[in-house]
Amino acid sequence: MSGDPGFERVLRQQNTLEQLVLFLPGLWLFSQFVRPAWGAGLGMVWIISRILYAWGYYQAAEKRTLGFGISSLFTLILLRGSRVAIILSLFQTSLS
């Protein structure tokens, strides 16, 4: 699809929906296996970073990198934190 660059930048906000595929399971698992309050805090930072991403992208495509970087970092924190907590809980269960 091609057209007006401004329209394309607004339409490209579908990237947030694509990011939800990783974010929501990571948030759920992190809240379940680590701490719900920490998960909520990390989730709020992710939401703010996606707003920052959208705001930057509306202005110019080059300005989206900060918001994208922060949201990607927090998605990775949620997923890796969940993985560590799940592995630790499995070891604790098998030792009991």
Backbone torsions as a table, in degrees:
resi	resn	phi	psi	omega
1	MET	NA	137.1	176.4
2	SER	-142.6	156.8	-179.5
3	GLY	172.0	-145.9	179.1
4	ASP	-61.9	130.0	-179.0
5	PRO	-59.1	-36.0	178.0
6	GLY	-63.9	-42.8	178.1
7	PHE	-64.5	-41.2	179.6
8	GLU	-62.9	-38.6	178.4
9	ARG	-64.9	-41.6	178.8
10	VAL	-67.4	-42.9	179.6
11	LEU	-64.0	-32.0	-177.4
12	ARG	-69.5	-4.2	177.5
13	GLN	-63.7	-6.5	174.5
14	GLN	-59.9	-16.1	177.2
15	ASN	-56.2	-33.0	178.1
16	THR	-64.2	-39.7	176.4
17	LEU	-64.0	-38.3	177.7
18	GLU	-64.6	-37.3	179.9
19	GLN	-69.9	-26.5	-179.9
20	LEU	-62.1	-26.2	-179.6
21	VAL	-61.1	-34.4	176.7
22	LEU	-92.6	-38.1	-174.2
23	PHE	-65.2	-50.0	-174.6
24	LEU	-63.3	-46.9	175.3
25	PRO	-62.8	-38.2	177.7
26	GLY	-62.9	-42.9	178.8
27	LEU	-64.1	-44.2	-179.3
28	TRP	-63.6	-48.6	-179.2
29	LEU	-65.3	-41.4	178.8
30	PHE	-61.6	-45.4	179.7
31	SER	-66.0	-32.5	-179.3
32	GLN	-75.8	-42.4	-171.4
33	PHE	-103.1	-17.3	179.4
34	VAL	-107.4	-87.8	177.4
35	ARG	-154.0	132.1	179.6
36	PRO	-61.1	-39.1	-178.6
37	ALA	-65.7	-39.5	177.7
38	TRP	-66.8	-40.9	177.3
39	GLY	-60.6	-41.3	178.7
40	ALA	-63.9	-42.1	178.8
41	GLY	-63.5	-46.1	178.2
42	LEU	-64.2	-37.1	178.0
43	GLY	-65.1	-37.6	178.3
44	MET	-66.4	-41.3	177.2
45	VAL	-62.5	-39.3	178.7
46	TRP	-62.0	-44.4	179.3
47	ILE	-62.0	-44.4	178.9
48	ILE	-62.9	-39.8	179.6
49	SER	-66.9	-33.7	177.3
50	ARG	-70.0	-33.6	174.2
51	ILE	-65.5	-42.6	176.9
52	LEU	-62.0	-40.1	176.9
53	TYR	-59.7	-50.3	-178.4
54	ALA	-63.0	-44.3	-179.0
55	TRP	-61.1	-45.9	178.1
56	GLY	-64.2	-40.3	-177.6
57	TYR	-67.5	-35.6	177.5
58	TYR	-61.6	-35.7	-178.4
59	GLN	-75.8	-50.0	179.0
60	ALA	-165.0	144.6	-177.1
61	ALA	-58.9	-31.2	-178.5
62	GLU	-69.8	-19.7	-176.0
63	LYS	-87.2	4.8	-177.6
64	ARG	-86.3	-12.0	-168.9
65	THR	-65.0	-37.3	-179.4
66	LEU	-63.2	-50.7	179.5
67	GLY	-62.6	-40.3	178.5
68	PHE	-65.6	-42.5	-179.9
69	GLY	-62.9	-44.3	-179.9
70	ILE	-65.3	-45.9	-178.8
71	SER	-65.1	-38.1	177.5
72	SER	-65.6	-42.0	178.6
73	LEU	-60.2	-44.7	-177.9
74	PHE	-73.0	-29.2	172.6
75	THR	-64.9	-43.2	177.3
76	LEU	-64.3	-39.3	176.9
77	ILE	-60.6	-45.4	179.5
78	LEU	-62.1	-45.5	-177.3
79	LEU	-69.5	-45.1	-179.6
80	ARG	-70.9	-37.9	175.9
81	GLY	-62.5	-40.3	177.2
82	SER	-63.3	-44.6	-178.7
83	ARG	-61.3	-45.1	179.3
84	VAL	-62.8	-45.4	-178.9
85	ALA	-64.7	-38.5	178.7
86	ILE	-67.0	-44.0	178.9
87	ILE	-63.0	-43.5	177.8
88	LEU	-62.6	-40.7	178.9
89	SER	-66.9	-32.9	176.3
90	LEU	-66.9	-41.2	178.3
91	PHE	-66.8	-39.0	178.4
92	GLN	-65.2	-37.3	179.4
93	THR	-68.6	-41.1	-178.1
94	SER	-73.3	-24.6	178.4
95	LEU	-81.6	-19.3	-177.4
96	SER	-78.6	NA	NA
